[in-house]
Amino acid sequence: MRRLPFWENYDHLKEALVGTDHSWTALTLKLCIALETANQLVQSTNSNVALLSEKIGELQKIVKRGDSAIAAAKADHAL
C-alpha cells in the first residue's frame, strides 16, 4: 500500500533534521503546505456532510408524508 504524501514529507523532514544540510527548510514548507491542504479537505468534507445530512432529513420528511398518504388512502379504501 502506498503511503500518503504527508507521511513521505514528514519522513524526509525527519531525515533532514538529523543531517547537516539545510534541506529541512524547504521540507518544512512542503509539510506545512500539505497540512494546509489536508485541513481544507477536512473542512470541505465537513461542509459536504452537513449538507448531505440536511438533504437526508428532507427526504425522511417526504417519505413520512408519503407513508401517511398511503395509510390514509388505505383507510379510505377500507370504508
Buried (B, 14 or more C-beta within 10 A) or exposed (E): EEEEEBEBBBEBBEEBEEEEEEEBEEBBEBBEEBEEEEEEEEEEEEEEEEEEEEEEEEEEEEEEEEEEEEEEEEEEEEE
